[in-house]
Amino acid sequence: MTTNPPKWQAPQPESSVIQWLLDSDPSIRWQAMRDLTGAPNEEVVTERAKVATEGWGVQLLTSQGADGYWGNGTANPEWVTLRTLLLLRDMGLVPTSEEARRAITRVRNNVTWKGVLPQDAAWHGTPLFAGEVEPCINGRVLAVGSYFGEDVRGIVERLLGEQMDDGGWNCEQENGSTRGSFHTTICVLEGLLEYEQATGGSPAVTVARERGQEYLLKRHMLRRLSTGEVIDSDWTQFSFPTGYHYDVLRGLHYLRKAGITPDARMAEAIESVASRQDADGRWSLENVHPDELDAEPGVAEGQPSRWNTLHALQVLNWYSARD
């Protein structure tokens, strides 16, 4: 039986840190208002709507091509398109807004996968929202497809059939892997959660997601089940966007969104998040992954990140409020 975590109080952010978040883009501001300041819901809704018309959100929306793609001129514009949709989801673009519907219609009608290897022939030319073959990719397609109201039931069924005996998922399963992967599992879990929240899900989806959560928790969010050693020290450094990469902040942020009751198996990961806070009460952009989008223009690796600060404060407040 899992014991309750020890009493733990989240460090209270300085008012200057909250103001720093509020003085940012609408995509940051509405989430800080909702989760950190207790602003009235009508004010949060009004601020969230600005993602489509101001700042970083409108910059992304207006850079879409008439053919539905982002990243035209790059080697794989479908990948840039998927990454952009994921970022717009994280920013909170209202999925029913006129701007979102226009962008999604273009994607649905035009954007396809463009595999370049011989083994890609089976899915080359299929629509973006139909998914691909690797669960780490399909988990992310499921997340954006569910969020923006697309029919992604085929991806759900595929992912349910690909869950491994240990409760995780792994893109290397076809190559003989018999154990789940943190990277793949977090991508699938985020997609399944988004699907449940958008559609109500199904008992099978809930069971699969709960098994996947246990995969993370049994390993204390960062350790090997077999030896107890830390799998990758990079997982205690935080990036945004994360792409397909796992880190403990991403894992905890998922558990928070899923409404999981904190327990002792999260304690080490929580401490690792708290320990990354700098002297000014902020968290930096760390371990930036190649090919991911610039989610916070003007912020370089090693500098304070509003995204990481927002997510860290959300997670720490959730954990400390468990009682």
N, C-alpha and C positions, 0 to 999 in steps of 0.2 A: 504494500500500500504506500502510495506516495505521501510523504509528510508535507505539511505546510511549510512554505519558505519562512525564514526568520523575519522578524519585524525589520522593515527597511523603509526609510523615508527618502523620497526623491529630493535631490538638492533643489532648492527654490531658485528659479531663474531670476537674475537681476531684471528690474523693470527696463533697463536699457536694452537687454537682449530681446525682450518681448517687443519693445518699440522698434528695434532693428528689423524684426520680422514683419511688423505691421507697416513699416516704411518701405516695403518691397513691392514686388509684383502682385497683382490680384490673386494669382495662383497660390502664392504663399500666404497672403493676407487673410483670405477667407478661411483657410484651415487653422491658422493661428487664432482667429476670432472665435471659431467654433470650439476648439479644443483647449485653448490656453487662456482666453479672457472671459469666456462665458457670455459672449455677445448675444443679443436677442436673435432668434432664428431668422426673422425677416431681414435683419441687417446682413447676416451671413449669406442668405440667398441672393440678396442684391449684389453683394461683393462677388460672389461666385459667378454670377452672370457676366461680369466684366472680363472673365478669362477669354471670352470669344471676341471681345471688342477692344481690348487694351493690352499693351505690354507683350510679354513673351508669347502668349497664346495667339494673338492675332498675327504676330510675326510668323509663327508656324503655319497658321491657316492660309495666309496669303502667299506662302511659298510653295503651295501645292500646285502641280501642273494641271492643266485642263484635262489631261488624260488620267488623272487620279493619283499619279505617282508623286512622291517626294524624292529628291535625289536624282532627277534626270541628268544624265551625263556621267553618272557614276557606274561602276561595273555591275552593281546589283541594286537598282533602285527599289526593288520590292523590299529589300532589307531596310533601307532608309525609311520606306513607307511604314513598315511595321514598327520600327523604333519611334517614329514620329507619333503614331497612334498611341503607343504605350505612354509616351510622355504627355500627350494631351489628356489621356485618362488620368495619369498621376496628378496633372495640374487641376483636374476637376472640371474640364470642359463639360457643360451640361449636355448630355447625349441627345436630348430632344430639341436642342436649340436649332434654329435655322442654319447657323454656320456649321454645326456638327453634321446635320442631315445632308447638307450639300456636299461636304467633304466625304462622308461615308458612301453616299450614292456613287460618287466618282470612283471610289476604290472598288466597291462591289461590282460595278459595271465594266471595269477596265483592268484592274491590277491582277496580275498572275505571277506564279512562281516561275523562275527562269533558271532551272537547273542546268549545269554545264558539264557534269560528269556522266558517263554512260549509265550509271545506276540511277541517275535522276530522271531518266526517260519516262518512268511510270507516272510521275507527277508533274513533269514539265508542262506548263501552260494551264494548270489548274488554278481556279480563283484563289486569291489570298485567303479568304475566309473559309475555304475548304480545308485549310491546313496543309501540312507537309508530311514528313515521315518520322521525324525525331520528336520524342515527347517534350524535350526542353523547348523546342520551337512551337509545337502545338499547344503547350500550356500557355504561352504568351499570346498566340492567336486566339485561343479560347478566352483569355482575359479581355482583350480588346473587342472581340466579336460579341461577347456577352454584354459588355458595358455599353456598346453602341447598338445593341438590339438586333444583331444578326443571328441567323439560324446556324448554330454551331453544334447541333446535336450529334452529327457524325464524328466530330472531334472528341466529344465527351465519351461516346461509346468506345472509340479506339483507345483512349487513355484508360478507361476502366479495365479494358482487357489487357493492358500492358503493365498494370501494377504488379510489383514483384512480391515474393514471399515475405520479405522483411518489411513490407509496407511502403517502400520507396519506389522511385522510377529511375531509369538510367538509359541514356541515349546509346550506351554501349552494349545493351542487352543482346542485340542481334549479333554482336561480335563475341558473345560468350560470357559477358559479365553476369554474375549471379547475385550481386549486391546493389542496392540502391545508391544513388548519387545525391549528395546535398544540392548540387547545382540544378540537376534536373528536377528533383523532388520539389524544391521551392517554386520553380516555374509552374509545375503542374498544380500544386496546391493553390497558388494565387489564381490560376485560371478556373479551377473548380469552385473556389469561393465566390469569384465574380459571377459564375454561372448560377450558383445557388441564390445569390442575392438578387440577381436579375430575373430569374424564372421560378424560384421556389425549389429548384433542384428535384431530387428524388431520393428515396431511401438508399439506393445503391451509391449515389454520388456522396451522400453524407458519410456512409460507412467507409468509402475509399478515402475521403478527405481525413476522417478521424484516424484511420490507419497511417496515413502519411504524416499527420501531426505527431503521432507516437514515434514514428521513425526518427524525427528530429529530437523529440524530448528524451527518448531513451538514451540518446547520445549527448545529452546535456547541451544541445545546440552547436557543438563544435568538436566532440571527441569521438574516437573510434570505439565502437562497442566491444571489440575484441581485446584491446589493450588499454583503453582509457586515455591514450595519448591525444594531444591536440592534432587534428588532421592537417590544418593549414593555418599558420600564424597570420596570413593575410586576411583571414576571416574576422579578425578583430580590428581591421582598418576599413573605413566606410567610404563608399563611393555612391554617386548618383549621376546618371542612371546606372543601374547595376547590370543591365543586359541579362545574360544567362547566369551570371556569377552569383554565388551565395556569399553572404556575410552575416554575422550574428544580428546586426541591426535590421537587416532585411527579414531574417527569420522571425525576430521578435515583433517587428512591425506587422507581419502577416498574422501572428498569433493574436495580437491586439485587435486587428480588424475582424478576426474570426470570433472575437468575444470569448476567448479561452480564459478560464480562471487560472491565474498564475500559480505555479507550484515551485517546489525547491529545485527542480531540474533546470529551471531558467536562471537561477541565482547567479551562476558564474558568468553567463552571457550578459546579464543585467549589469554586473559589476564591470565588465569589460567596456560596456557602453558608457557608464558613468565615468570611468577612468580616462576616457578620451576627451572629456570636456576641458577646454583650455582655461587660462586664468581669467579670461573675460567672460566665461560662461558659455562659450560657443564650441561647435564641433567643426572640424576642418574637412575639406574635400580631400580624400585620400585614395590611393590605389586606383587611379583613373584607368578605365578599361578602353583599349583602342577601339575605334570605330563607333563608340557610343556618341550620342548627340551632346551638344553643349547645352545643359539644362539651366545654367545660370551664367549668362553672358558676363564676361569680365572677371570671373573667378577662376583662378589657376589652382592647380594641385598644390596642397599645403596651405591654402588660404581658407579663412572661415567660410563655411557653406550654410546658406539659409536652409536648403533642403535637408542636409544632415542634422542641423540644429533642430529644425521642426520635428523631424522623425524621432530624434533622440528624446526630446522633451515629451512627445506624445507617448512614447514607450515607457519612459520612466514614470510619468504620471499614472499611466494605466497600471503599472506594476505596484506602485506604492499605494494605490487606492483599492487594492484587492480585498482589504478588510472592511 
